[in-house]
Amino acid sequence: MSGMSPPSKARIRVPLGHSSAHRMASAVRWGDGTTAPVSEVVASEVPVALVYNGVDHVVMMVTPENLDEFAVGFSLSEGIVDGVGDVTAIRRSDLAVGIRLELAIPEPFAERLFARQRNLAGRTGCGLCGIARIEDALRPLPPAPSVPALRAAAIDRAVLALPAWQVINQATGSVHAAAFADRDGAIRAVREDVGRHNALDKLIGAVAAAGWNPAEGFALVTSRCSMEMVQKAVTAGFAILASISAPTALAIDLAEGAGLTLAAFARGDGCTLYAHPDRIRP
């Protein structure tokens, strides 16, 4: 249409002090030929910048809850540091357009990180955006720890118990969860996020902060199991990773090579074992 000018560019501003995992949103409900105004609970999603020793590293879209655990878990699962004690400080700054987390790590780790020359631009559904080299995407993985076989019923127990722990998802219906369960299938911790990678990073941070040994239980995720989820689980020290959805071919290959037991389609009545099935017994 002539005479119309394009809309002016507007910068999206996130309210200062944003810390809620969800908020209310006004909407219109349509059904049976009628409409009605409604208020709905929606999950929060904000840009979170991770800065190591003063150098910007990555911006991820994250649910603003358990951010210290996210920062530590990301640092561990990406191989930036070797242990939870290597993150010596975390300083948070709430900005007009997001949250900045400044992490202090020992200089040798910082030099190793900067040598990668990675410039990530993370998104909710993408764990590899911005990686410059294939070698960085498919980094070498440590061998998964050797652990006794786990009863299959433990995975079923954790899967059936998990929904009660998903508080944010109960309210919004739009976030992933990652859980740590012990060898009996009793859930010890759950973390939620709009991003499946973020949820697992938060869980890894929580397990590390609590001083738990990941090999003394297993990780359970509510998303598909892609190669990044395998990378993070193995790097964090898990021996068993279970998912309620399907794995990718590369996830299976990486799990097989690293010695990780990969269980998928875990729905509470059994699962499909794609790698190292010997760790699961009747």
SVG drawing of the C-alpha trace seen along z (x, -y; Angstrom):
<svg xmlns="http://www.w3.org/2000/svg" viewBox="-20 -9 68 68">
<polyline fill="none" stroke="black" stroke-width="0.4" points="0.0,0.0 1.4,-3.4 1.8,-6.1 2.6,-3.8 6.0,-4.0 7.7,-1.0 7.4,-0.7 10.2,-2.3 12.7,0.0 12.2,0.4 14.6,1.9 13.0,4.6 13.6,3.7 13.4,6.3 12.3,4.8 15.0,4.2 15.2,6.7 13.6,9.4 14.0,12.6 10.7,14.4 10.6,17.7 7.2,16.8 4.7,13.9 1.2,13.2 0.2,12.3 -3.1,11.0 -4.5,13.0 -7.7,13.7 -9.2,17.2 -11.2,18.3 -13.5,21.3 -17.0,22.3 -17.2,19.2 -16.7,16.8 -13.8,14.9 -13.0,14.0 -10.1,12.1 -8.0,14.4 -4.8,14.1 -2.2,16.8 1.0,17.7 3.9,17.7 7.6,18.7 10.2,16.0 13.1,15.9 15.8,13.3 19.3,12.9 22.0,13.9 25.6,13.0 28.4,15.1 31.7,13.2 34.9,14.9 37.7,12.7 36.2,9.6 35.9,11.1 32.4,11.7 32.0,15.3 28.4,16.2 24.8,14.9 22.1,17.5 18.3,17.2 17.6,18.5 14.7,18.7 16.0,16.3 16.1,18.8 19.1,20.7 21.4,18.6 24.5,19.2 24.0,22.9 23.5,22.3 26.8,20.4 28.7,23.1 27.0,25.9 27.7,24.3 31.4,23.8 31.7,27.5 29.7,29.0 31.6,27.0 34.9,28.0 35.8,24.4 36.8,25.4 37.6,28.8 35.7,28.4 33.1,26.3 35.9,24.7 37.5,23.3 34.7,20.7 36.0,18.5 33.4,15.7 30.1,14.8 28.9,11.2 25.4,10.5 24.3,7.3 20.7,6.7 20.7,4.7 17.9,3.0 18.0,5.7 19.1,8.8 21.4,10.1 25.2,10.1 27.0,12.8 30.7,12.1 32.7,15.2 36.2,15.3 38.3,18.4 42.0,19.1 44.1,17.6 45.2,21.0 41.5,21.9 40.9,18.4 43.8,18.8 42.5,22.2 39.1,20.7 40.3,17.8 42.5,20.0 39.4,21.7 38.4,18.5 34.7,19.3 32.1,16.6 28.8,18.2 25.4,16.6 23.2,19.0 19.4,19.5 16.8,21.4 16.9,24.4 20.5,24.3 23.5,25.4 26.2,24.9 25.3,21.5 28.4,19.5 31.1,22.2 33.8,21.4 35.4,24.8 34.1,28.3 36.8,29.4 35.2,27.3 31.7,28.7 33.0,32.3 35.5,31.9 37.1,35.0 35.1,36.4 36.4,38.0 35.4,41.7 32.2,42.1 32.9,43.6 32.5,47.3 29.5,48.0 27.4,51.0 24.4,51.9 21.2,50.0 17.7,51.6 15.4,50.5 12.7,49.9 14.8,47.0 14.4,45.1 10.6,45.8 10.3,44.5 12.1,41.3 10.1,40.7 6.8,41.1 7.9,38.9 9.3,36.1 6.0,34.2 5.4,33.3 8.8,31.6 8.2,29.5 6.7,26.5 7.3,24.0 6.1,26.3 2.9,26.9 2.2,23.2 3.3,22.5 3.5,25.8 6.5,24.6 9.8,25.4 12.1,28.4 13.4,30.2 16.5,32.0 16.6,34.2 19.3,36.1 18.0,39.3 19.8,41.8 20.4,45.4 16.9,46.3 15.3,43.7 14.5,41.3 14.8,37.7 17.2,35.5 17.2,32.4 15.3,30.9 16.0,27.7 13.8,26.2 14.4,23.8 13.0,22.8 16.2,24.3 16.9,28.0 20.6,27.4 20.1,24.7 18.1,27.0 20.8,29.6 23.5,27.0 21.5,25.8 21.2,29.4 25.0,30.0 25.7,26.8 23.3,27.9 24.8,31.4 28.3,29.9 27.4,27.3 25.8,30.0 28.9,32.2 27.0,35.1 28.8,37.6 27.0,37.8 28.1,41.4 26.1,42.4 22.8,41.8 21.7,40.8 20.4,37.7 16.9,37.6 15.8,35.0 12.4,34.2 13.7,33.3 15.1,35.1 18.6,36.3 20.9,34.5 24.7,34.7 25.1,31.6 23.2,33.3 25.5,36.3 28.6,34.0 27.4,32.1 26.4,35.3 29.7,37.0 31.8,34.0 30.0,33.5 30.7,37.1 27.4,38.9 27.5,42.6 23.8,42.9 21.6,40.4 17.9,41.0 15.5,39.0 11.8,39.2 12.2,38.5 14.3,39.8 18.1,39.5 19.9,38.4 22.3,40.6 25.3,38.5 24.2,38.6 24.2,42.4 27.6,42.4 29.1,40.1 27.6,42.0 28.9,45.2 32.4,43.8 32.5,42.2 31.0,45.2 27.8,43.4 24.7,45.5 22.0,43.8 18.3,44.6 15.6,42.9 11.8,43.0 11.7,43.4 8.0,43.0 7.6,44.8 6.9,48.2 10.3,49.0 12.8,47.4 15.0,48.1 18.7,48.5 20.8,47.1 24.4,47.3 26.0,49.4 22.9,51.3 24.9,53.5 24.5,50.8 20.7,51.5 19.4,54.7 15.9,56.1"/>
</svg>
